[in-house]
């Protein structure tokens, strides 16, 4: 019975996550500004994030990619990497700080404006 409920909870959580990601993707596609300047800023922002991620220590990089690209929860990452949930949280926190500090301020400010208009 315990395994059955664990399976049901896992499936429900992933269905919710999948639906959320589909909605977020749809909002981004439908509301993203299509002018050339916004596209250039978006591309520069992605490149800056990529450079920042590649400069991270290997373990932090892996935690960040599992969290942001694979969409795993902190608990799932901790189990996968055999580390504590707190360590996962610290790696993600530090990774986000690395990205923030490595990103040029003009791109960071422009990206914040684009994201604001996409969400509103």
N, CA, C and O atoms as a GROMACS GRO file, in nm:
protein
  480
    1UNK      N    1   0.083  -0.119   0.000
    1UNK     CA    2   0.000   0.000   0.000
    1UNK      C    3   0.087   0.125   0.000
    1UNK      O    4   0.058   0.223  -0.069
    2UNK      N    5   0.193   0.121   0.077
    2UNK     CA    6   0.284   0.236   0.083
    2UNK      C    7   0.346   0.264  -0.053
    2UNK      O    8   0.350   0.379  -0.097
    3UNK      N    9   0.393   0.161  -0.119
    3UNK     CA   10   0.453   0.178  -0.251
    3UNK      C   11   0.350   0.230  -0.350
    3UNK      O   12   0.381   0.314  -0.434
    4UNK      N   13   0.229   0.180  -0.340
    4UNK     CA   14   0.122   0.224  -0.429
    4UNK      C   15   0.099   0.374  -0.415
    4UNK      O   16   0.090   0.446  -0.514
    5UNK      N   17   0.089   0.422  -0.289
    5UNK     CA   18   0.065   0.565  -0.267
    5UNK      C   19   0.187   0.649  -0.306
    5UNK      O   20   0.171   0.762  -0.353
    6UNK      N   21   0.305   0.596  -0.287
    6UNK     CA   22   0.425   0.668  -0.332
    6UNK      C   23   0.422   0.685  -0.484
    6UNK      O   24   0.454   0.792  -0.535
    7UNK      N   25   0.384   0.579  -0.554
    7UNK     CA   26   0.374   0.585  -0.701
    7UNK      C   27   0.269   0.687  -0.744
    7UNK      O   28   0.292   0.766  -0.836
    8UNK      N   29   0.155   0.684  -0.680
    8UNK     CA   30   0.047   0.778  -0.713
    8UNK      C   31   0.093   0.921  -0.689
    8UNK      O   32   0.070   1.008  -0.773
    9UNK      N   33   0.157   0.947  -0.575
    9UNK     CA   34   0.207   1.082  -0.544
    9UNK      C   35   0.311   1.128  -0.647
    9UNK      O   36   0.311   1.243  -0.690
   10UNK      N   37   0.400   1.037  -0.685
   10UNK     CA   38   0.503   1.069  -0.783
   10UNK      C   39   0.440   1.107  -0.917
   10UNK      O   40   0.479   1.206  -0.979
   11UNK      N   41   0.344   1.029  -0.960
   11UNK     CA   42   0.276   1.056  -1.087
   11UNK      C   43   0.201   1.188  -1.082
   11UNK      O   44   0.210   1.268  -1.175
   12UNK      N   45   0.128   1.212  -0.974
   12UNK     CA   46   0.053   1.338  -0.961
   12UNK      C   47   0.146   1.459  -0.962
   12UNK      O   48   0.116   1.559  -1.026
   13UNK      N   49   0.257   1.449  -0.890
   13UNK     CA   50   0.352   1.560  -0.883
   13UNK      C   51   0.411   1.589  -1.021
   13UNK      O   52   0.426   1.705  -1.059
   14UNK      N   53   0.445   1.485  -1.095
   14UNK     CA   54   0.503   1.506  -1.228
   14UNK      C   55   0.402   1.555  -1.329
   14UNK      O   56   0.437   1.630  -1.420
   15UNK      N   57   0.276   1.515  -1.315
   15UNK     CA   58   0.171   1.568  -1.402
   15UNK      C   59   0.155   1.717  -1.378
   15UNK      O   60   0.144   1.795  -1.473
   16UNK      N   61   0.153   1.758  -1.252
   16UNK     CA   62   0.141   1.900  -1.218
   16UNK      C   63   0.261   1.977  -1.271
   16UNK      O   64   0.244   2.085  -1.329
   17UNK      N   65   0.380   1.924  -1.253
   17UNK     CA   66   0.502   1.990  -1.301
   17UNK      C   67   0.499   2.002  -1.453
   17UNK      O   68   0.533   2.107  -1.508
   18UNK      N   69   0.458   1.895  -1.521
   18UNK     CA   70   0.452   1.897  -1.668
   18UNK      C   71   0.351   2.002  -1.715
   18UNK      O   72   0.380   2.077  -1.808
   19UNK      N   73   0.233   2.006  -1.651
   19UNK     CA   74   0.132   2.105  -1.690
   19UNK      C   75   0.182   2.247  -1.668
   19UNK      O   76   0.158   2.335  -1.750
   20UNK      N   77   0.254   2.268  -1.557
   20UNK     CA   78   0.309   2.400  -1.528
   20UNK      C   79   0.411   2.439  -1.633
   20UNK      O   80   0.410   2.553  -1.681
   21UNK      N   81   0.499   2.347  -1.671
   21UNK     CA   82   0.601   2.376  -1.772
   21UNK      C   83   0.539   2.404  -1.908
   21UNK      O   84   0.585   2.491  -1.981
   22UNK      N   85   0.434   2.329  -1.942
   22UNK     CA   86   0.365   2.354  -2.069
   22UNK      C   87   0.301   2.493  -2.070
   22UNK      O   88   0.310   2.565  -2.170
   23UNK      N   89   0.239   2.531  -1.960
   23UNK     CA   90   0.178   2.663  -1.949
   23UNK      C   91   0.283   2.772  -1.959
   23UNK      O   92   0.264   2.872  -2.029
   24UNK      N   93   0.394   2.754  -1.888
   24UNK     CA   94   0.501   2.852  -1.890
   24UNK      C   95   0.558   2.867  -2.031
   24UNK      O   96   0.586   2.979  -2.075
   25UNK      N   97   0.577   2.758  -2.101
   25UNK     CA   98   0.628   2.761  -2.238
   25UNK      C   99   0.530   2.832  -2.330
   25UNK      O  100   0.570   2.913  -2.414
   26UNK      N  101   0.403   2.803  -2.313
   26UNK     CA  102   0.300   2.867  -2.396
   26UNK      C  103   0.298   3.018  -2.373
   26UNK      O  104   0.290   3.095  -2.468
   27UNK      N  105   0.306   3.059  -2.248
   27UNK     CA  106   0.307   3.202  -2.215
   27UNK      C  107   0.429   3.268  -2.277
   27UNK      O  108   0.420   3.378  -2.333
   28UNK      N  109   0.544   3.202  -2.266
   28UNK     CA  110   0.667   3.258  -2.322
   28UNK      C  111   0.657   3.272  -2.473
   28UNK      O  112   0.697   3.376  -2.528
   29UNK      N  113   0.607   3.172  -2.540
   29UNK     CA  114   0.597   3.176  -2.687
   29UNK      C  115   0.498   3.283  -2.731
   29UNK      O  116   0.525   3.358  -2.825
   30UNK      N  117   0.384   3.290  -2.665
   30UNK     CA  118   0.279   3.383  -2.707
   30UNK      C  119   0.306   3.527  -2.668
   30UNK      O  120   0.257   3.618  -2.736
   31UNK      N  121   0.382   3.551  -2.563
   31UNK     CA  122   0.399   3.687  -2.511
   31UNK      C  123   0.539   3.744  -2.526
   31UNK      O  124   0.564   3.858  -2.487
   32UNK      N  125   0.631   3.667  -2.581
   32UNK     CA  126   0.768   3.714  -2.592
   32UNK      C  127   0.777   3.821  -2.700
   32UNK      O  128   0.728   3.800  -2.811
   33UNK      N  129   0.839   3.936  -2.669
   33UNK     CA  130   0.853   4.041  -2.769
   33UNK      C  131   0.934   3.990  -2.889
   33UNK      O  132   1.034   3.921  -2.872
   34UNK      N  133   0.890   4.024  -3.007
   34UNK     CA  134   0.955   3.972  -3.127
   34UNK      C  135   1.044   4.075  -3.196
   34UNK      O  136   1.093   4.049  -3.306
   35UNK      N  137   1.066   4.190  -3.135
   35UNK     CA  138   1.152   4.287  -3.201
   35UNK      C  139   1.298   4.242  -3.192
   35UNK      O  140   1.335   4.170  -3.099
   36UNK      N  141   1.380   4.283  -3.286
   36UNK     CA  142   1.519   4.237  -3.294
   36UNK      C  143   1.601   4.267  -3.168
   36UNK      O  144   1.685   4.186  -3.127
   37UNK      N  145   1.578   4.383  -3.108
   37UNK     CA  146   1.654   4.420  -2.988
   37UNK      C  147   1.627   4.321  -2.875
   37UNK      O  148   1.721   4.279  -2.806
   38UNK      N  149   1.503   4.285  -2.854
   38UNK     CA  150   1.468   4.190  -2.748
   38UNK      C  151   1.528   4.053  -2.776
   38UNK      O  152   1.574   3.985  -2.684
   39UNK      N  153   1.526   4.012  -2.902
   39UNK     CA  154   1.585   3.883  -2.938
   39UNK      C  155   1.736   3.883  -2.911
   39UNK      O  156   1.791   3.784  -2.862
   40UNK      N  157   1.801   3.993  -2.944
   40UNK     CA  158   1.945   4.004  -2.920
   40UNK      C  159   1.976   3.999  -2.770
   40UNK      O  160   2.069   3.930  -2.728
   41UNK      N  161   1.899   4.072  -2.693
   41UNK     CA  162   1.919   4.072  -2.547
   41UNK      C  163   1.898   3.931  -2.492
   41UNK      O  164   1.974   3.885  -2.408
   42UNK      N  165   1.794   3.863  -2.540
   42UNK     CA  166   1.764   3.727  -2.495
   42UNK      C  167   1.881   3.634  -2.527
   42UNK      O  168   1.921   3.553  -2.444
   43UNK      N  169   1.935   3.645  -2.649
   43UNK     CA  170   2.047   3.560  -2.690
   43UNK      C  171   2.170   3.590  -2.605
   43UNK      O  172   2.238   3.498  -2.561
   44UNK      N  173   2.200   3.718  -2.582
   44UNK     CA  174   2.315   3.756  -2.499
   44UNK      C  175   2.298   3.704  -2.356
   44UNK      O  176   2.394   3.660  -2.293
   45UNK      N  177   2.175   3.711  -2.306
   45UNK     CA  178   2.149   3.663  -2.171
   45UNK      C  179   2.174   3.512  -2.163
   45UNK      O  180   2.236   3.465  -2.068
   46UNK      N  181   2.127   3.438  -2.261
   46UNK     CA  182   2.148   3.293  -2.262
   46UNK      C  183   2.297   3.260  -2.271
   46UNK      O  184   2.343   3.167  -2.204
   47UNK      N  185   2.371   3.333  -2.352
   47UNK     CA  186   2.515   3.312  -2.363
   47UNK      C  187   2.586   3.342  -2.231
   47UNK      O  188   2.675   3.268  -2.190
   48UNK      N  189   2.545   3.450  -2.164
   48UNK     CA  190   2.605   3.486  -2.035
   48UNK      C  191   2.579   3.378  -1.931
   48UNK      O  192   2.667   3.343  -1.854
   49UNK      N  193   2.458   3.327  -1.930
   49UNK     CA  194   2.424   3.221  -1.835
   49UNK      C  195   2.506   3.096  -1.866
   49UNK      O  196   2.556   3.032  -1.775
   50UNK      N  197   2.519   3.063  -1.993
   50UNK     CA  198   2.598   2.947  -2.033
   50UNK      C  199   2.744   2.959  -1.989
   50UNK      O  200   2.802   2.862  -1.940
   51UNK      N  201   2.804   3.077  -2.007
   51UNK     CA  202   2.942   3.100  -1.965
   51UNK      C  203   2.954   3.089  -1.813
   51UNK      O  204   3.049   3.030  -1.762
   52UNK      N  205   2.858   3.147  -1.742
   52UNK     CA  206   2.862   3.141  -1.596
   52UNK      C  207   2.851   2.998  -1.546
   52UNK      O  208   2.922   2.958  -1.454
   53UNK      N  209   2.763   2.920  -1.608
   53UNK     CA  210   2.745   2.780  -1.567
   53UNK      C  211   2.872   2.701  -1.596
   53UNK      O  212   2.911   2.617  -1.515
   54UNK      N  213   2.935   2.726  -1.710
   54UNK     CA  214   3.056   2.650  -1.743
   54UNK      C  215   3.173   2.687  -1.652
   54UNK      O  216   3.269   2.610  -1.641
   55UNK      N  217   3.167   2.803  -1.587
   55UNK     CA  218   3.275   2.843  -1.496
   55UNK      C  219   3.256   2.789  -1.354
   55UNK      O  220   3.344   2.804  -1.270
   56UNK      N  221   3.142   2.726  -1.328
   56UNK     CA  222   3.114   2.673  -1.195
   56UNK      C  223   3.192   2.545  -1.170
   56UNK      O  224   3.233   2.476  -1.263
   57UNK      N  225   3.214   2.513  -1.041
   57UNK     CA  226   3.273   2.383  -1.009
   57UNK      C  227   3.182   2.270  -1.060
   57UNK      O  228   3.061   2.288  -1.069
   58UNK      N  229   3.240   2.155  -1.093
   58UNK     CA  230   3.162   2.047  -1.155
   58UNK      C  231   3.037   2.004  -1.077
   58UNK      O  232   2.932   1.982  -1.136
   59UNK      N  233   3.049   1.992  -0.947
   59UNK     CA  234   2.934   1.945  -0.869
   59UNK      C  235   2.822   2.050  -0.869
   59UNK      O  236   2.705   2.015  -0.882
   60UNK      N  237   2.859   2.177  -0.853
   60UNK     CA  238   2.760   2.284  -0.855
   60UNK      C  239   2.693   2.290  -0.992
   60UNK      O  240   2.572   2.309  -1.003
   61UNK      N  241   2.773   2.274  -1.096
   61UNK     CA  242   2.722   2.275  -1.232
   61UNK      C  243   2.620   2.163  -1.253
   61UNK      O  244   2.515   2.183  -1.314
   62UNK      N  245   2.653   2.045  -1.203
   62UNK     CA  246   2.562   1.931  -1.218
   62UNK      C  247   2.432   1.953  -1.143
   62UNK      O  248   2.324   1.924  -1.195
   63UNK      N  249   2.441   2.006  -1.021
   63UNK     CA  250   2.320   2.034  -0.942
   63UNK      C  251   2.235   2.138  -1.014
   63UNK      O  252   2.113   2.122  -1.023
   64UNK      N  253   2.298   2.244  -1.064
   64UNK     CA  254   2.224   2.348  -1.134
   64UNK      C  255   2.153   2.292  -1.258
   64UNK      O  256   2.036   2.321  -1.281
   65UNK      N  257   2.224   2.212  -1.336
   65UNK     CA  258   2.164   2.156  -1.458
   65UNK      C  259   2.050   2.060  -1.426
   65UNK      O  260   1.948   2.060  -1.495
   66UNK      N  261   2.066   1.979  -1.322
   66UNK     CA  262   1.958   1.888  -1.284
   66UNK      C  263   1.835   1.966  -1.239
   66UNK      O  264   1.722   1.927  -1.266
   67UNK      N  265   1.858   2.077  -1.170
   67UNK     CA  266   1.748   2.158  -1.120
   67UNK      C  267   1.680   2.235  -1.233
   67UNK      O  268   1.558   2.230  -1.247
   68UNK      N  269   1.758   2.306  -1.312
   68UNK     CA  270   1.701   2.397  -1.410
   68UNK      C  271   1.670   2.334  -1.546
   68UNK      O  272   1.575   2.374  -1.613
   69UNK      N  273   1.750   2.236  -1.586
   69UNK     CA  274   1.727   2.176  -1.718
   69UNK      C  275   1.646   2.047  -1.710
   69UNK      O  276   1.562   2.021  -1.797
   70UNK      N  277   1.670   1.968  -1.608
   70UNK     CA  278   1.597   1.842  -1.592
   70UNK      C  279   1.473   1.858  -1.505
   70UNK      O  280   1.390   1.768  -1.498
   71UNK      N  281   1.461   1.974  -1.438
   71UNK     CA  282   1.346   2.007  -1.354
   71UNK      C  283   1.324   1.908  -1.239
   71UNK      O  284   1.211   1.872  -1.206
   72UNK      N  285   1.434   1.864  -1.180
   72UNK     CA  286   1.425   1.774  -1.065
   72UNK      C  287   1.410   1.857  -0.938
   72UNK      O  288   1.459   1.969  -0.930
   73UNK      N  289   1.343   1.800  -0.839
   73UNK     CA  290   1.328   1.868  -0.711
   73UNK      C  291   1.458   1.855  -0.633
   73UNK      O  292   1.546   1.776  -0.668
   74UNK      N  293   1.470   1.934  -0.527
   74UNK     CA  294   1.590   1.926  -0.443
   74UNK      C  295   1.608   1.786  -0.387
   74UNK      O  296   1.719   1.734  -0.382
   75UNK      N  297   1.499   1.726  -0.346
   75UNK     CA  298   1.506   1.591  -0.288
   75UNK      C  299   1.552   1.490  -0.393
   75UNK      O  300   1.634   1.403  -0.364
   76UNK      N  301   1.499   1.500  -0.514
   76UNK     CA  302   1.537   1.408  -0.621
   76UNK      C  303   1.685   1.423  -0.656
   76UNK      O  304   1.754   1.324  -0.680
   77UNK      N  305   1.732   1.547  -0.659
   77UNK     CA  306   1.874   1.572  -0.688
   77UNK      C  307   1.961   1.513  -0.577
   77UNK      O  308   2.064   1.451  -0.604
   78UNK      N  309   1.919   1.535  -0.452
   78UNK     CA  310   1.995   1.483  -0.338
   78UNK      C  311   2.005   1.331  -0.344
   78UNK      O  312   2.112   1.274  -0.320
   79UNK      N  313   1.896   1.266  -0.376
   79UNK     CA  314   1.898   1.120  -0.387
   79UNK      C  315   1.984   1.074  -0.504
   79UNK      O  316   2.060   0.978  -0.491
   80UNK      N  317   1.973   1.141  -0.616
   80UNK     CA  318   2.048   1.104  -0.736
   80UNK      C  319   2.199   1.118  -0.715
   80UNK      O  320   2.278   1.035  -0.759
   81UNK      N  321   2.239   1.228  -0.646
   81UNK     CA  322   2.381   1.256  -0.627
   81UNK      C  323   2.436   1.206  -0.494
   81UNK      O  324   2.555   1.219  -0.467
   82UNK      N  325   2.349   1.148  -0.411
   82UNK     CA  326   2.388   1.099  -0.277
   82UNK      C  327   2.448   1.210  -0.191
   82UNK      O  328   2.553   1.193  -0.130
   83UNK      N  329   2.378   1.324  -0.189
   83UNK     CA  330   2.415   1.435  -0.102
   83UNK      C  331   2.291   1.480  -0.027
   83UNK      O  332   2.180   1.434  -0.057
   84UNK      N  333   2.307   1.568   0.069
   84UNK     CA  334   2.192   1.613   0.147
   84UNK      C  335   2.112   1.719   0.070
   84UNK      O  336   2.163   1.783  -0.022
   85UNK      N  337   1.987   1.734   0.109
   85UNK     CA  338   1.900   1.835   0.047
   85UNK      C  339   1.956   1.974   0.073
   85UNK      O  340   1.950   2.061  -0.014
   86UNK      N  341   2.011   1.997   0.192
   86UNK     CA  342   2.070   2.127   0.225
   86UNK      C  343   2.188   2.159   0.135
   86UNK      O  344   2.207   2.274   0.096
   87UNK      N  345   2.267   2.058   0.102
   87UNK     CA  346   2.380   2.079   0.011
   87UNK      C  347   2.330   2.118  -0.127
   87UNK      O  348   2.387   2.205  -0.192
   88UNK      N  349   2.223   2.055  -0.171
   88UNK     CA  350   2.162   2.089  -0.300
   88UNK      C  351   2.117   2.235  -0.298
   88UNK      O  352   2.144   2.310  -0.392
   89UNK      N  353   2.049   2.275  -0.192
   89UNK     CA  354   2.001   2.413  -0.181
   89UNK      C  355   2.117   2.512  -0.185
   89UNK      O  356   2.109   2.616  -0.252
   90UNK      N  357   2.226   2.480  -0.115
   90UNK     CA  358   2.342   2.570  -0.114
   90UNK      C  359   2.407   2.578  -0.252
   90UNK      O  360   2.446   2.686  -0.295
   91UNK      N  361   2.417   2.465  -0.320
   91UNK     CA  362   2.474   2.467  -0.456
   91UNK      C  363   2.390   2.553  -0.549
   91UNK      O  364   2.444   2.632  -0.626
   92UNK      N  365   2.259   2.540  -0.542
   92UNK     CA  366   2.171   2.619  -0.630
   92UNK      C  367   2.180   2.766  -0.595
   92UNK      O  368   2.186   2.851  -0.684
   93UNK      N  369   2.181   2.797  -0.466
   93UNK     CA  370   2.192   2.936  -0.421
   93UNK      C  371   2.323   2.998  -0.472
   93UNK      O  372   2.322   3.109  -0.525
   94UNK      N  373   2.433   2.926  -0.456
   94UNK     CA  374   2.562   2.976  -0.502
   94UNK      C  375   2.566   2.987  -0.655
   94UNK      O  376   2.622   3.082  -0.709
   95UNK      N  377   2.506   2.891  -0.723
   95UNK     CA  378   2.503   2.894  -0.869
   95UNK      C  379   2.428   3.017  -0.919
   95UNK      O  380   2.473   3.083  -1.013
   96UNK      N  381   2.316   3.048  -0.858
   96UNK     CA  382   2.239   3.166  -0.898
   96UNK      C  383   2.317   3.294  -0.871
   96UNK      O  384   2.310   3.390  -0.948
   97UNK      N  385   2.392   3.296  -0.760
   97UNK     CA  386   2.476   3.412  -0.731
   97UNK      C  387   2.587   3.427  -0.835
   97UNK      O  388   2.618   3.539  -0.877
   98UNK      N  389   2.646   3.316  -0.876
   98UNK     CA  390   2.750   3.320  -0.980
   98UNK      C  391   2.692   3.376  -1.109
   98UNK      O  392   2.753   3.460  -1.175
   99UNK      N  393   2.574   3.330  -1.144
   99UNK     CA  394   2.510   3.377  -1.268
   99UNK      C  395   2.481   3.527  -1.258
   99UNK      O  396   2.508   3.602  -1.352
  100UNK      N  397   2.426   3.570  -1.145
  100UNK     CA  398   2.394   3.712  -1.127
  100UNK      C  399   2.518   3.799  -1.136
  100UNK      O  400   2.516   3.904  -1.201
  101UNK      N  401   2.626   3.757  -1.071
  101UNK     CA  402   2.746   3.841  -1.070
  101UNK      C  403   2.821   3.837  -1.203
  101UNK      O  404   2.886   3.935  -1.239
  102UNK      N  405   2.813   3.726  -1.276
  102UNK     CA  406   2.883   3.716  -1.404
  102UNK      C  407   2.808   3.783  -1.519
  102UNK      O  408   2.868   3.815  -1.621
  103UNK      N  409   2.679   3.802  -1.502
  103UNK     CA  410   2.600   3.861  -1.611
  103UNK      C  411   2.623   4.012  -1.615
  103UNK      O  412   2.611   4.079  -1.512
  104UNK      N  413   2.655   4.065  -1.733
  104UNK     CA  414   2.672   4.210  -1.745
  104UNK      C  415   2.544   4.283  -1.704
  104UNK      O  416   2.433   4.238  -1.733
  105UNK      N  417   2.561   4.395  -1.636
  105UNK     CA  418   2.445   4.465  -1.579
  105UNK      C  419   2.347   4.511  -1.686
  105UNK      O  420   2.226   4.511  -1.663
  106UNK      N  421   2.397   4.551  -1.804
  106UNK     CA  422   2.304   4.596  -1.908
  106UNK      C  423   2.215   4.482  -1.956
  106UNK      O  424   2.097   4.502  -1.984
  107UNK      N  425   2.271   4.361  -1.966
  107UNK     CA  426   2.190   4.246  -2.006
  107UNK      C  427   2.095   4.208  -1.895
  107UNK      O  428   1.978   4.180  -1.920
  108UNK      N  429   2.144   4.209  -1.769
  108UNK     CA  430   2.062   4.173  -1.654
  108UNK      C  431   1.942   4.266  -1.643
  108UNK      O  432   1.829   4.219  -1.624
  109UNK      N  433   1.963   4.396  -1.655
  109UNK     CA  434   1.853   4.493  -1.645
  109UNK      C  435   1.756   4.479  -1.762
  109UNK      O  436   1.634   4.486  -1.742
  110UNK      N  437   1.808   4.460  -1.882
  110UNK     CA  438   1.722   4.444  -1.999
  110UNK      C  439   1.640   4.315  -1.989
  110UNK      O  440   1.522   4.313  -2.025
  111UNK      N  441   1.704   4.210  -1.941
  111UNK     CA  442   1.633   4.082  -1.926
  111UNK      C  443   1.521   4.096  -1.824
  111UNK      O  444   1.413   4.041  -1.843
  112UNK      N  445   1.547   4.168  -1.716
  112UNK     CA  446   1.442   4.189  -1.615
  112UNK      C  447   1.323   4.262  -1.675
  112UNK      O  448   1.209   4.229  -1.644
  113UNK      N  449   1.348   4.359  -1.759
  113UNK     CA  450   1.239   4.433  -1.824
  113UNK      C  451   1.161   4.342  -1.918
  113UNK      O  452   1.038   4.343  -1.918
  114UNK      N  453   1.232   4.262  -1.998
  114UNK     CA  454   1.165   4.170  -2.091
  114UNK      C  455   1.079   4.071  -2.014
  114UNK      O  456   0.964   4.047  -2.050
  115UNK      N  457   1.135   4.014  -1.907
  115UNK     CA  458   1.060   3.916  -1.828
  115UNK      C  459   0.939   3.982  -1.765
  115UNK      O  460   0.832   3.921  -1.758
  116UNK      N  461   0.954   4.106  -1.718
  116UNK     CA  462   0.840   4.177  -1.659
  116UNK      C  463   0.727   4.191  -1.760
  116UNK      O  464   0.611   4.167  -1.726
  117UNK      N  465   0.759   4.230  -1.884
  117UNK     CA  466   0.654   4.248  -1.984
  117UNK      C  467   0.596   4.116  -2.030
  117UNK      O  468   0.479   4.111  -2.069
  118UNK      N  469   0.673   4.009  -2.026
  118UNK     CA  470   0.620   3.877  -2.064
  118UNK      C  471   0.522   3.824  -1.961
  118UNK      O  472   0.426   3.756  -1.996
  119UNK      N  473   0.547   3.853  -1.835
  119UNK     CA  474   0.463   3.800  -1.729
  119UNK      C  475   0.335   3.883  -1.714
  119UNK      O  476   0.230   3.828  -1.680
  120UNK      N  477   0.344   4.013  -1.738
  120UNK     CA  478   0.227   4.101  -1.716
  120UNK      C  479   0.124   4.088  -1.825
  120UNK      O  480   0.021   4.155  -1.820
   0.00000   0.00000   0.00000
